[in-house]
Amino acid sequence: MRRSEFDRAVADEFGARGGPLMTDLVLSAVGGRTPAEALAAGVDPREVWLALCAETDVPPERRYGVGRLDPRRR
């Protein structure tokens, strides 16, 4: 997962709550950091995304493959 995909996934899943979750929610799965701190420390965006999903009870079917743009059609 690229950082841009992570950002899209957070916006799509959490909407306006995404910003506060990124800066306020501490995730034990990424070393007791907020998502923003974990990303700044170099933790893989996929790992942060999955930790965020687990902590906020996002259903498994909405955790994988999110954040990707639809393929271009020719």
Secondary structure, DSSP 8 states (H G I E B T S, - for coil): --HHHHHHHHHHHHGGGHHHHHHH--BGGGTSB-HHHHHHTT--HHHHHHHHHHHTT--GGGTSSTT-------
